Every structure is written in structure tokens, then in C-alpha cells.
Amino acid sequence: MNPLPIIAATLAATVLTASASPRFALIRVRDIYAGLPATSELQKKIQTERAGIMKDQRADDLRKIIAKLQDLQARLSDKKNPLPEQVSRKLARSYEIKRQEAQTLQKDFESFRTEREKEINRKMVADMRASLDRIMETARAVGKEQGYDLVFDSSGNTNTGLPFILCSSGSVDLTDDVIAALQDSANAETVATEP
């Protein structure tokens, strides 16, 4: 048995395989992410949590004190109905006390709001990252299943803000396939969790 023809055939197959250009496809991650039910749920949740900040007792107390300050200021500066000197001094003292109280409350509320918004943003980033990881893993699986060597995000930008993909003439777009795979995965999860 002559091993030369087998070696030659193996070498030829390797050269042909190595010289074949890589197959690549595109997806639009931004469109996929925007269409996910989890994305709209996250946006509603974030809006509700941010609106909840302004419903906090500190915000309500601050609004009440500001209204009292405006009332006191209007009474003190009313030229049509001047107040007696003693009443005017008493209102001025009361105004100054309320103003200091308002400043303290405003600092407290601003601190609360800043911390709460940081917490909301951390949750939002974690939820976004989880969704993007699901998209990435699904895109990898779909691309591999369909025999593509590379899958690029055509909706992404470089760190300079320019589009990552500048030209994609005749390129295969797997966005719809990735969306379908994500929906199939979500449907399978729903069926698995139903009693």
C-alpha cells in the first residue's frame, strides 16, 4: 500500500480548506435588543422607579416647605397691604427658619435621589448586560449552526463613533434568525415554567 496518494489527497484537501475565504454574516443587535419584551419591561420598570423618587416623602415635604416659603415671601413683599413692623419681623424670622429647613431637606432629598438613581442605573445596566449576553450567545449559536465563521454587529459603532461595518454589499443578515431563536428560547422557558 502506497501512502503517497493518501498523503497527497490529505494535503490537497487541507490546502483547499485553508485557502477558502471565511464566511461571515451580519446581525443588528440594536434592533434585536429594542424588540425584546424584556427591553420594554425594563424601560417601564425604570420609568416607574424613577417616578417613585419624586413620590418619596422627602420630595413631598420639600414641596410643602417651598410653598410655605413662597406664601411668606408674598406676604412680606406685598406693597398693597403692608404689615406692621413687629409682624413683619416675625414673618421674616419664620421665613429664614423655613428657608434653612428647606435647604437641609433639599440636601437630604438630593442625596437620596442621587443614591437611588445610581441603584436604578446599576440594575438597568445589569439587566441590559443579561439581555445583550443572551443575544450574543444566540447569535453565536445561529451563526455556527448555519456555518458562518464570523458574525458582525452591523448596528454597532467603533469607539470613535463611526459605524463598525462600513460596507456590507451582499452580506447575509441573520437578525431575523436570531430573533426567531430568542423567541423559541423564550417560549420553551415559558412552557417549562407553566404548571
C-alpha positions in Angstrom: 0.0 0.0 0.0 1.5 3.3 -1.1 0.9 6.1 1.4 1.8 8.8 -1.1 -1.6 9.2 -2.7 -3.3 9.4 0.7 -0.9 12.0 1.9 -1.3 13.9 -1.3 -5.1 13.8 -1.1 -5.0 15.0 2.5 -2.6 17.8 1.7 -4.7 18.9 -1.2 -7.9 18.9 1.0 -6.0 20.9 3.7 -4.8 23.5 1.1 -8.3 23.9 -0.4 -9.8 24.3 3.1 -7.2 26.7 4.2 -7.5 28.9 1.1 -11.3 29.2 1.3 -12.4 32.6 2.3 -14.2 32.8 5.7 -17.9 33.0 5.6 -19.4 35.9 7.5 -22.9 37.3 8.3 -24.3 40.3 10.0 -26.9 41.0 12.7 -28.4 44.2 14.0 -28.0 43.9 17.8 -29.7 47.3 18.4 -32.8 46.2 16.5 -32.9 42.8 18.3 -32.4 44.5 21.7 -35.1 47.1 21.0 -37.6 44.3 20.1 -37.1 42.1 23.1 -40.1 42.0 25.5 -37.5 42.2 28.4 -36.4 45.6 27.0 -39.8 47.2 27.1 -40.5 45.7 30.5 -37.1 47.1 31.7 -38.0 50.6 30.4 -41.4 50.6 32.1 -39.8 49.4 35.4 -37.1 52.1 35.2 -39.7 54.8 34.5 -41.8 53.6 37.4 -38.8 53.5 39.8 -37.6 57.0 38.7 -41.1 58.4 39.1 -41.2 56.8 42.6 -38.2 59.0 43.6 -40.4 62.1 43.3 -43.2 60.4 45.3 -40.8 60.0 48.3 -41.9 61.7 51.5 -38.8 63.9 51.4 -39.9 65.3 48.0 -43.4 65.9 49.3 -42.1 67.7 52.4 -39.8 69.8 50.3 -42.6 70.9 48.0 -44.7 71.8 51.1 -41.9 73.9 52.6 -41.3 75.7 49.3 -45.0 76.5 49.0 -44.9 77.9 52.6 -41.8 80.0 51.7 -43.5 81.4 48.6 -46.5 82.3 50.7 -44.3 84.0 53.4 -42.3 85.8 50.7 -45.5 87.1 49.0 -46.9 88.3 52.4 -43.6 90.1 53.2 -43.3 91.8 49.8 -46.9 92.8 49.4 -46.8 96.6 48.9 -50.6 97.0 48.8 -51.1 95.5 52.3 -48.0 96.4 54.3 -47.6 94.5 57.6 -46.9 96.2 60.9 -43.2 96.2 61.8 -43.5 93.6 64.6 -45.5 91.2 62.4 -43.0 91.8 59.5 -40.0 90.9 61.7 -41.8 87.8 63.0 -42.6 86.6 59.4 -39.0 87.4 58.3 -37.7 85.2 61.1 -40.2 82.5 60.2 -39.1 82.8 56.6 -35.4 82.4 57.4 -36.1 79.3 59.6 -38.2 77.7 56.8 -35.5 78.6 54.2 -32.8 76.9 56.3 -35.2 73.9 56.8 -35.8 73.8 53.0 -32.0 73.8 52.3 -31.5 70.9 54.7 -34.4 69.0 53.3 -33.2 69.7 49.7 -29.7 68.4 50.5 -31.2 65.3 52.1 -33.5 64.7 49.1 -30.7 65.3 46.6 -28.5 62.8 48.4 -31.4 60.3 48.4 -32.2 60.9 44.8 -28.5 60.5 43.7 -28.1 57.2 45.5 -31.5 55.9 44.3 -30.7 56.8 40.7 -27.3 55.1 41.0 -29.0 52.0 42.2 -31.6 52.1 39.4 -28.8 52.6 36.9 -26.9 49.6 38.3 -29.9 47.4 37.9 -30.6 48.8 34.4 -27.0 48.0 33.3 -27.1 44.5 34.8 -30.5 43.8 33.0 -29.2 45.2 29.7 -26.0 43.2 30.0 -28.0 40.0 30.6 -30.2 40.7 27.5 -27.1 41.5 25.4 -25.4 38.3 26.6 -28.4 36.3 25.6 -28.4 38.0 22.1 -24.7 37.4 21.7 -24.9 33.7 22.7 -27.9 33.1 20.4 -26.1 34.9 17.5 -23.1 32.7 18.0 -25.2 29.6 18.0 -27.2 30.6 14.9 -24.0 31.6 13.1 -22.3 28.4 14.0 -25.3 26.3 13.1 -25.5 28.0 9.7 -21.8 27.5 9.0 -20.6 31.1 9.4 -17.0 31.8 10.6 -17.7 35.4 11.7 -20.8 37.2 12.8 -20.6 41.1 13.0 -23.0 43.6 14.6 -23.9 45.9 11.7 -25.7 48.3 14.1 -22.6 48.8 16.3 -20.2 51.7 16.3 -16.4 51.9 16.9 -15.0 53.7 19.9 -14.7 56.8 17.7 -18.5 56.8 17.0 -18.1 55.6 13.4 -20.1 52.6 12.1 -18.2 49.3 12.6 -19.4 47.9 9.3 -18.8 50.5 6.5 -19.9 48.4 3.6 -21.9 45.1 3.5 -22.9 44.5 -0.1 -24.5 41.1 -0.5 -23.9 40.1 3.1 -26.2 37.7 4.8 -28.2 39.2 7.7 -29.1 36.8 10.4 -31.1 39.2 12.5 -34.5 37.6 11.9 -33.0 34.1 12.6 -31.6 35.3 15.9 -34.9 36.9 16.8 -36.7 33.6 16.0 -34.2 31.7 18.1 -34.7 34.0 21.0 -38.5 33.7 20.7 -38.2 29.9 20.6 -36.0 30.0 23.7 -38.4 32.3 25.5 -41.4 30.1 24.5 -39.5 27.0 25.7 -38.8 28.7 29.0 -42.5 29.7 29.4 -43.7 26.1 28.7 -41.1 24.7 31.2 -42.3 27.1 34.0 -46.0 26.6 33.5 -47.7 24.3 36.0 
